[in-house]
């Protein structure tokens, strides 16, 4: 799991908007992408800087975060 997250985060550096808008927020800067069964949730700033906010198992609701 760790290696896949690192690989995905490196890919996000090149393609920051490759995920989809997080449905729970509907904010265009809060995006998620899947890594196996995990949701990698991140923020994309105006200068395309990535900030990973959470990695959550897809079976767990974000309300438990």
N, CA, C and O atoms as a CHARMM CRD file, in Angstrom:
* protein
*
  260
    1    1 UNK  N      0.82500  -1.20500   0.00000 PROA 1      0.00000
    2    1 UNK  CA     0.00000   0.00000   0.00000 PROA 1      0.00000
    3    1 UNK  C      0.85800   1.25400   0.00000 PROA 1      0.00000
    4    1 UNK  O      0.60100   2.17200  -0.77900 PROA 1      0.00000
    5    2 UNK  N      1.86500   1.31300   0.84800 PROA 2      0.00000
    6    2 UNK  CA     2.70700   2.50500   0.94100 PROA 2      0.00000
    7    2 UNK  C      3.33500   2.85700  -0.39800 PROA 2      0.00000
    8    2 UNK  O      3.31800   4.01800  -0.80900 PROA 2      0.00000
    9    3 UNK  N      3.88600   1.86700  -1.07800 PROA 3      0.00000
   10    3 UNK  CA     4.55800   2.11100  -2.35900 PROA 3      0.00000
   11    3 UNK  C      3.55300   2.63700  -3.39200 PROA 3      0.00000
   12    3 UNK  O      3.87400   3.54000  -4.16500 PROA 3      0.00000
   13    4 UNK  N      2.35300   2.08100  -3.40500 PROA 4      0.00000
   14    4 UNK  CA     1.34800   2.54200  -4.37300 PROA 4      0.00000
   15    4 UNK  C      0.94700   3.98500  -4.09600 PROA 4      0.00000
   16    4 UNK  O      0.71800   4.75200  -5.03200 PROA 4      0.00000
   17    5 UNK  N      0.86000   4.36400  -2.82500 PROA 5      0.00000
   18    5 UNK  CA     0.53100   5.75500  -2.48600 PROA 5      0.00000
   19    5 UNK  C      1.63200   6.70300  -2.94200 PROA 5      0.00000
   20    5 UNK  O      1.34900   7.77800  -3.47100 PROA 5      0.00000
   21    6 UNK  N      2.87100   6.31300  -2.74000 PROA 6      0.00000
   22    6 UNK  CA     3.98100   7.15400  -3.18600 PROA 6      0.00000
   23    6 UNK  C      3.99000   7.28900  -4.70800 PROA 6      0.00000
   24    6 UNK  O      4.22000   8.37500  -5.24000 PROA 6      0.00000
   25    7 UNK  N      3.74000   6.18300  -5.40200 PROA 7      0.00000
   26    7 UNK  CA     3.69800   6.23300  -6.86200 PROA 7      0.00000
   27    7 UNK  C      2.57800   7.14300  -7.35300 PROA 7      0.00000
   28    7 UNK  O      2.76300   7.92200  -8.28800 PROA 7      0.00000
   29    8 UNK  N      1.41900   7.03500  -6.71500 PROA 8      0.00000
   30    8 UNK  CA     0.28200   7.87100  -7.11100 PROA 8      0.00000
   31    8 UNK  C      0.56700   9.33500  -6.82400 PROA 8      0.00000
   32    8 UNK  O      0.23000  10.19800  -7.63400 PROA 8      0.00000
   33    9 UNK  N      1.18600   9.63100  -5.68000 PROA 9      0.00000
   34    9 UNK  CA     1.49000  11.02400  -5.34400 PROA 9      0.00000
   35    9 UNK  C      2.49600  11.61500  -6.32100 PROA 9      0.00000
   36    9 UNK  O      2.40900  12.79800  -6.64800 PROA 9      0.00000
   37   10 UNK  N      3.44100  10.82300  -6.79000 PROA 10     0.00000
   38   10 UNK  CA     4.37800  11.31100  -7.81200 PROA 10     0.00000
   39   10 UNK  C      3.64200  11.60800  -9.11100 PROA 10     0.00000
   40   10 UNK  O      3.96600  12.57500  -9.80000 PROA 10     0.00000
   41   11 UNK  N      2.67100  10.79800  -9.44600 PROA 11     0.00000
   42   11 UNK  CA     1.86600  11.02700 -10.64400 PROA 11     0.00000
   43   11 UNK  C      1.02300  12.29200 -10.49500 PROA 11     0.00000
   44   11 UNK  O      0.82100  13.02800 -11.46000 PROA 11     0.00000
   45   12 UNK  N      0.53500  12.53900  -9.28000 PROA 12     0.00000
   46   12 UNK  CA    -0.25700  13.74200  -9.02300 PROA 12     0.00000
   47   12 UNK  C      0.56300  15.01100  -9.21100 PROA 12     0.00000
   48   12 UNK  O      0.01400  16.05000  -9.57700 PROA 12     0.00000
   49   13 UNK  N      1.86600  14.94300  -8.96700 PROA 13     0.00000
   50   13 UNK  CA     2.72000  16.11000  -9.19000 PROA 13     0.00000
   51   13 UNK  C      2.67400  16.54600 -10.65000 PROA 13     0.00000
   52   13 UNK  O      2.72800  17.73900 -10.94900 PROA 13     0.00000
   53   14 UNK  N      2.57600  15.58100 -11.55200 PROA 14     0.00000
   54   14 UNK  CA     2.53400  15.88000 -12.98500 PROA 14     0.00000
   55   14 UNK  C      1.11700  16.18400 -13.47400 PROA 14     0.00000
   56   14 UNK  O      0.91800  17.00200 -14.37200 PROA 14     0.00000
   57   15 UNK  N      0.14000  15.51200 -12.87000 PROA 15     0.00000
   58   15 UNK  CA    -1.26200  15.63600 -13.29300 PROA 15     0.00000
   59   15 UNK  C     -2.14700  15.88700 -12.07000 PROA 15     0.00000
   60   15 UNK  O     -2.87900  14.98800 -11.65500 PROA 15     0.00000
   61   16 UNK  N     -2.09700  17.07900 -11.49000 PROA 16     0.00000
   62   16 UNK  CA    -2.79000  17.32900 -10.22800 PROA 16     0.00000
   63   16 UNK  C     -4.31000  17.19000 -10.27900 PROA 16     0.00000
   64   16 UNK  O     -4.93600  16.95600  -9.24500 PROA 16     0.00000
   65   17 UNK  N     -4.90500  17.32600 -11.43700 PROA 17     0.00000
   66   17 UNK  CA    -6.36900  17.24300 -11.53300 PROA 17     0.00000
   67   17 UNK  C     -6.84300  15.91200 -12.10100 PROA 17     0.00000
   68   17 UNK  O     -7.93500  15.82900 -12.66300 PROA 17     0.00000
   69   18 UNK  N     -6.02600  14.87200 -11.95700 PROA 18     0.00000
   70   18 UNK  CA    -6.37800  13.58100 -12.54400 PROA 18     0.00000
   71   18 UNK  C     -7.50100  12.86600 -11.79600 PROA 18     0.00000
   72   18 UNK  O     -8.12000  11.95600 -12.34800 PROA 18     0.00000
   73   19 UNK  N     -7.76900  13.25100 -10.57600 PROA 19     0.00000
   74   19 UNK  CA    -8.83700  12.61900  -9.79100 PROA 19     0.00000
   75   19 UNK  C    -10.18300  13.24600 -10.09400 PROA 19     0.00000
   76   19 UNK  O    -10.37000  13.90300 -11.11900 PROA 19     0.00000
   77   20 UNK  N    -11.11500  13.02700  -9.17900 PROA 20     0.00000
   78   20 UNK  CA   -12.43900  13.63700  -9.33000 PROA 20     0.00000
   79   20 UNK  C    -12.74100  14.45700  -8.07600 PROA 20     0.00000
   80   20 UNK  O    -12.20700  14.19500  -6.99800 PROA 20     0.00000
   81   21 UNK  N    -13.59500  15.43800  -8.24100 PROA 21     0.00000
   82   21 UNK  CA   -13.97800  16.28900  -7.11200 PROA 21     0.00000
   83   21 UNK  C    -14.60400  15.41100  -6.03500 PROA 21     0.00000
   84   21 UNK  O    -15.43700  14.55300  -6.32700 PROA 21     0.00000
   85   22 UNK  N    -14.20100  15.63000  -4.80900 PROA 22     0.00000
   86   22 UNK  CA   -14.70200  14.84200  -3.68200 PROA 22     0.00000
   87   22 UNK  C    -16.20000  15.09600  -3.53000 PROA 22     0.00000
   88   22 UNK  O    -16.59900  16.22800  -3.25500 PROA 22     0.00000
   89   23 UNK  N    -17.04200  14.07000  -3.70100 PROA 23     0.00000
   90   23 UNK  CA   -18.49000  14.27800  -3.68200 PROA 23     0.00000
   91   23 UNK  C    -19.01500  14.85300  -2.36300 PROA 23     0.00000
   92   23 UNK  O    -20.01400  15.57200  -2.35900 PROA 23     0.00000
   93   24 UNK  N    -18.35900  14.54900  -1.26000 PROA 24     0.00000
   94   24 UNK  CA   -18.82400  15.02900   0.03000 PROA 24     0.00000
   95   24 UNK  C    -18.66600  16.53900   0.19600 PROA 24     0.00000
   96   24 UNK  O    -19.37700  17.15000   0.99400 PROA 24     0.00000
   97   25 UNK  N    -17.74400  17.14600  -0.54700 PROA 25     0.00000
   98   25 UNK  CA   -17.52000  18.58700  -0.40100 PROA 25     0.00000
   99   25 UNK  C    -17.99400  19.39000  -1.60800 PROA 25     0.00000
  100   25 UNK  O    -18.47100  20.51600  -1.46300 PROA 25     0.00000
  101   26 UNK  N    -17.86200  18.81300  -2.78900 PROA 26     0.00000
  102   26 UNK  CA   -18.17800  19.49200  -4.06100 PROA 26     0.00000
  103   26 UNK  C    -17.32800  20.74500  -4.27800 PROA 26     0.00000
  104   26 UNK  O    -17.67900  21.60000  -5.09100 PROA 26     0.00000
  105   27 UNK  N    -16.21700  20.85500  -3.55800 PROA 27     0.00000
  106   27 UNK  CA   -15.28300  21.97000  -3.76600 PROA 27     0.00000
  107   27 UNK  C    -14.31800  21.56400  -4.87400 PROA 27     0.00000
  108   27 UNK  O    -13.72600  20.48700  -4.80500 PROA 27     0.00000
  109   28 UNK  N    -14.15000  22.39500  -5.88500 PROA 28     0.00000
  110   28 UNK  CA   -13.31500  21.99600  -7.01900 PROA 28     0.00000
  111   28 UNK  C    -11.84600  21.76000  -6.67400 PROA 28     0.00000
  112   28 UNK  O    -11.14200  21.09000  -7.42900 PROA 28     0.00000
  113   29 UNK  N    -11.37600  22.29000  -5.56500 PROA 29     0.00000
  114   29 UNK  CA    -9.96700  22.09500  -5.21300 PROA 29     0.00000
  115   29 UNK  C     -9.72800  20.85300  -4.35500 PROA 29     0.00000
  116   29 UNK  O     -8.57700  20.46100  -4.16200 PROA 29     0.00000
  117   30 UNK  N    -10.78400  20.22800  -3.83600 PROA 30     0.00000
  118   30 UNK  CA   -10.64700  19.01900  -3.02300 PROA 30     0.00000
  119   30 UNK  C    -10.97400  17.82200  -3.90900 PROA 30     0.00000
  120   30 UNK  O    -12.11100  17.64800  -4.34900 PROA 30     0.00000
  121   31 UNK  N     -9.96700  17.01000  -4.16000 PROA 31     0.00000
  122   31 UNK  CA   -10.05900  15.93900  -5.15800 PROA 31     0.00000
  123   31 UNK  C     -9.70000  14.60900  -4.50600 PROA 31     0.00000
  124   31 UNK  O     -8.96000  14.55800  -3.52300 PROA 31     0.00000
  125   32 UNK  N    -10.23800  13.54500  -5.07100 PROA 32     0.00000
  126   32 UNK  CA    -9.85900  12.21600  -4.61100 PROA 32     0.00000
  127   32 UNK  C     -9.45700  11.35200  -5.79500 PROA 32     0.00000
  128   32 UNK  O     -9.92000  11.54600  -6.91900 PROA 32     0.00000
  129   33 UNK  N     -8.59200  10.40500  -5.51700 PROA 33     0.00000
  130   33 UNK  CA    -8.23100   9.38100  -6.48800 PROA 33     0.00000
  131   33 UNK  C     -8.10000   8.08100  -5.71300 PROA 33     0.00000
  132   33 UNK  O     -7.77600   8.09300  -4.52600 PROA 33     0.00000
  133   34 UNK  N     -8.34200   6.99100  -6.35900 PROA 34     0.00000
  134   34 UNK  CA    -8.30100   5.69600  -5.69000 PROA 34     0.00000
  135   34 UNK  C     -6.91700   5.06700  -5.80600 PROA 34     0.00000
  136   34 UNK  O     -6.25800   5.14600  -6.84200 PROA 34     0.00000
  137   35 UNK  N     -6.50300   4.44200  -4.71200 PROA 35     0.00000
  138   35 UNK  CA    -5.28200   3.64600  -4.67000 PROA 35     0.00000
  139   35 UNK  C     -5.70700   2.30900  -4.07200 PROA 35     0.00000
  140   35 UNK  O     -5.80600   2.17100  -2.85300 PROA 35     0.00000
  141   36 UNK  N     -5.95300   1.34100  -4.92000 PROA 36     0.00000
  142   36 UNK  CA    -6.52900   0.08500  -4.44700 PROA 36     0.00000
  143   36 UNK  C     -7.90800   0.36200  -3.87800 PROA 36     0.00000
  144   36 UNK  O     -8.75900   0.93300  -4.56000 PROA 36     0.00000
  145   37 UNK  N     -8.13600  -0.03700  -2.63500 PROA 37     0.00000
  146   37 UNK  CA    -9.42500   0.20800  -1.96900 PROA 37     0.00000
  147   37 UNK  C     -9.39400   1.46000  -1.10700 PROA 37     0.00000
  148   37 UNK  O    -10.29100   1.67700  -0.29300 PROA 37     0.00000
  149   38 UNK  N     -8.36800   2.28300  -1.27900 PROA 38     0.00000
  150   38 UNK  CA    -8.21800   3.48600  -0.46100 PROA 38     0.00000
  151   38 UNK  C     -8.48000   4.74500  -1.27900 PROA 38     0.00000
  152   38 UNK  O     -8.16900   4.81200  -2.46800 PROA 38     0.00000
  153   39 UNK  N     -9.05600   5.73100  -0.61700 PROA 39     0.00000
  154   39 UNK  CA    -9.30000   7.04200  -1.22100 PROA 39     0.00000
  155   39 UNK  C     -8.16100   7.96400  -0.80200 PROA 39     0.00000
  156   39 UNK  O     -7.97500   8.21500   0.38900 PROA 39     0.00000
  157   40 UNK  N     -7.41900   8.45500  -1.74100 PROA 40     0.00000
  158   40 UNK  CA    -6.37900   9.44300  -1.47900 PROA 40     0.00000
  159   40 UNK  C     -7.02300  10.80000  -1.73700 PROA 40     0.00000
  160   40 UNK  O     -7.34900  11.12900  -2.87800 PROA 40     0.00000
  161   41 UNK  N     -7.20200  11.57800  -0.69300 PROA 41     0.00000
  162   41 UNK  CA    -7.91400  12.85700  -0.77500 PROA 41     0.00000
  163   41 UNK  C     -6.90200  13.97400  -0.66400 PROA 41     0.00000
  164   41 UNK  O     -6.08400  13.99700   0.25600 PROA 41     0.00000
  165   42 UNK  N     -6.96000  14.90500  -1.61000 PROA 42     0.00000
  166   42 UNK  CA    -5.94800  15.95300  -1.64900 PROA 42     0.00000
  167   42 UNK  C     -6.53100  17.28400  -2.09700 PROA 42     0.00000
  168   42 UNK  O     -7.60500  17.35200  -2.69300 PROA 42     0.00000
  169   43 UNK  N     -5.79800  18.32400  -1.79400 PROA 43     0.00000
  170   43 UNK  CA    -6.16300  19.68100  -2.17100 PROA 43     0.00000
  171   43 UNK  C     -5.19400  20.14600  -3.26100 PROA 43     0.00000
  172   43 UNK  O     -3.98900  19.90500  -3.18100 PROA 43     0.00000
  173   44 UNK  N     -5.73100  20.80700  -4.26300 PROA 44     0.00000
  174   44 UNK  CA    -4.90400  21.39400  -5.32100 PROA 44     0.00000
  175   44 UNK  C     -5.01400  22.90400  -5.19200 PROA 44     0.00000
  176   44 UNK  O     -6.10000  23.47000  -5.32300 PROA 44     0.00000
  177   45 UNK  N     -3.88000  23.55700  -4.93500 PROA 45     0.00000
  178   45 UNK  CA    -3.88600  25.01300  -4.79900 PROA 45     0.00000
  179   45 UNK  C     -3.87400  25.67100  -6.18100 PROA 45     0.00000
  180   45 UNK  O     -3.75400  24.99200  -7.20100 PROA 45     0.00000
  181   46 UNK  N     -3.99900  26.98800  -6.20300 PROA 46     0.00000
  182   46 UNK  CA    -4.04700  27.72200  -7.46900 PROA 46     0.00000
  183   46 UNK  C     -2.76100  27.56900  -8.27900 PROA 46     0.00000
  184   46 UNK  O     -2.78700  27.65400  -9.50700 PROA 46     0.00000
  185   47 UNK  N     -1.62900  27.34200  -7.59200 PROA 47     0.00000
  186   47 UNK  CA    -0.36800  27.14200  -8.31600 PROA 47     0.00000
  187   47 UNK  C     -0.08700  25.65100  -8.55400 PROA 47     0.00000
  188   47 UNK  O      1.04700  25.26600  -8.83900 PROA 47     0.00000
  189   48 UNK  N     -1.13100  24.81800  -8.43400 PROA 48     0.00000
  190   48 UNK  CA    -1.08800  23.36800  -8.65300 PROA 48     0.00000
  191   48 UNK  C     -0.22600  22.61800  -7.64600 PROA 48     0.00000
  192   48 UNK  O      0.24600  21.51800  -7.93400 PROA 48     0.00000
  193   49 UNK  N     -0.01700  23.19700  -6.47500 PROA 49     0.00000
  194   49 UNK  CA     0.64800  22.49200  -5.39500 PROA 49     0.00000
  195   49 UNK  C     -0.34500  21.49800  -4.79600 PROA 49     0.00000
  196   49 UNK  O     -1.51900  21.81400  -4.60500 PROA 49     0.00000
  197   50 UNK  N      0.14700  20.28600  -4.50300 PROA 50     0.00000
  198   50 UNK  CA    -0.69000  19.22000  -3.96100 PROA 50     0.00000
  199   50 UNK  C     -0.46700  19.10700  -2.46300 PROA 50     0.00000
  200   50 UNK  O      0.67100  19.09800  -1.99400 PROA 50     0.00000
  201   51 UNK  N     -1.56300  19.02100  -1.71400 PROA 51     0.00000
  202   51 UNK  CA    -1.49800  18.74900  -0.28200 PROA 51     0.00000
  203   51 UNK  C     -2.38700  17.53300  -0.00300 PROA 51     0.00000
  204   51 UNK  O     -3.60900  17.61000  -0.12900 PROA 51     0.00000
  205   52 UNK  N     -1.77400  16.42700   0.37100 PROA 52     0.00000
  206   52 UNK  CA    -2.54800  15.23000   0.67800 PROA 52     0.00000
  207   52 UNK  C     -3.18800  15.43500   2.04500 PROA 52     0.00000
  208   52 UNK  O     -2.49900  15.68700   3.03400 PROA 52     0.00000
  209   53 UNK  N     -4.49200  15.32400   2.08700 PROA 53     0.00000
  210   53 UNK  CA    -5.25400  15.59700   3.30000 PROA 53     0.00000
  211   53 UNK  C     -5.59500  14.33500   4.06500 PROA 53     0.00000
  212   53 UNK  O     -5.63700  14.35200   5.29500 PROA 53     0.00000
  213   54 UNK  N     -5.84100  13.22800   3.35200 PROA 54     0.00000
  214   54 UNK  CA    -6.23300  11.98900   4.02000 PROA 54     0.00000
  215   54 UNK  C     -6.08600  10.80700   3.08100 PROA 54     0.00000
  216   54 UNK  O     -6.14700  10.94400   1.85900 PROA 54     0.00000
  217   55 UNK  N     -5.89400   9.65700   3.67400 PROA 55     0.00000
  218   55 UNK  CA    -5.96000   8.38100   2.96500 PROA 55     0.00000
  219   55 UNK  C     -6.91300   7.52700   3.78600 PROA 55     0.00000
  220   55 UNK  O     -6.61600   7.15900   4.92300 PROA 55     0.00000
  221   56 UNK  N     -8.05900   7.21700   3.19500 PROA 56     0.00000
  222   56 UNK  CA    -9.12400   6.50900   3.92000 PROA 56     0.00000
  223   56 UNK  C     -9.55600   5.26400   3.15300 PROA 56     0.00000
  224   56 UNK  O     -9.61000   5.27800   1.92300 PROA 56     0.00000
  225   57 UNK  N     -9.86100   4.19300   3.87300 PROA 57     0.00000
  226   57 UNK  CA   -10.40300   3.00000   3.23100 PROA 57     0.00000
  227   57 UNK  C    -11.78000   3.36000   2.67600 PROA 57     0.00000
  228   57 UNK  O    -12.55700   4.06100   3.32400 PROA 57     0.00000
  229   58 UNK  N    -12.06500   2.88300   1.50100 PROA 58     0.00000
  230   58 UNK  CA   -13.31600   3.25900   0.83500 PROA 58     0.00000
  231   58 UNK  C    -14.56100   2.76300   1.57100 PROA 58     0.00000
  232   58 UNK  O    -15.65500   3.27500   1.33400 PROA 58     0.00000
  233   59 UNK  N    -14.41600   1.78500   2.45100 PROA 59     0.00000
  234   59 UNK  CA   -15.58500   1.29500   3.19600 PROA 59     0.00000
  235   59 UNK  C    -15.92500   2.18300   4.38700 PROA 59     0.00000
  236   59 UNK  O    -16.98400   2.02200   4.99400 PROA 59     0.00000
  237   60 UNK  N    -15.04800   3.11000   4.72700 PROA 60     0.00000
  238   60 UNK  CA   -15.27600   3.99000   5.87800 PROA 60     0.00000
  239   60 UNK  C    -15.78900   5.35000   5.40400 PROA 60     0.00000
  240   60 UNK  O    -15.17700   5.96100   4.52900 PROA 60     0.00000
  241   61 UNK  N    -16.88100   5.82800   5.95500 PROA 61     0.00000
  242   61 UNK  CA   -17.38300   7.14800   5.55600 PROA 61     0.00000
  243   61 UNK  C    -16.45500   8.26200   6.05900 PROA 61     0.00000
  244   61 UNK  O    -15.80900   8.12900   7.09900 PROA 61     0.00000
  245   62 UNK  N    -16.40500   9.34200   5.30900 PROA 62     0.00000
  246   62 UNK  CA   -15.55600  10.46600   5.71600 PROA 62     0.00000
  247   62 UNK  C    -16.07700  11.12000   6.98000 PROA 62     0.00000
  248   62 UNK  O    -15.32100  11.81500   7.65900 PROA 62     0.00000
  249   63 UNK  N    -17.31000  10.92900   7.31000 PROA 63     0.00000
  250   63 UNK  CA   -17.85700  11.53300   8.53500 PROA 63     0.00000
  251   63 UNK  C    -17.16100  10.98800   9.77400 PROA 63     0.00000
  252   63 UNK  O    -17.23000  11.61300  10.83300 PROA 63     0.00000
  253   64 UNK  N    -16.49200   9.83900   9.67400 PROA 64     0.00000
  254   64 UNK  CA   -15.74400   9.27100  10.79300 PROA 64     0.00000
  255   64 UNK  C    -14.33300   9.83700  10.88500 PROA 64     0.00000
  256   64 UNK  O    -13.57300   9.47300  11.78200 PROA 64     0.00000
  257   65 UNK  N    -13.98800  10.70900   9.97900 PROA 65     0.00000
  258   65 UNK  CA   -12.63900  11.27000   9.92400 PROA 65     0.00000
  259   65 UNK  C    -12.42200  12.30600  10.98500 PROA 65     0.00000
  260   65 UNK  O    -11.33600  12.87800  11.07700 PROA 65     0.00000
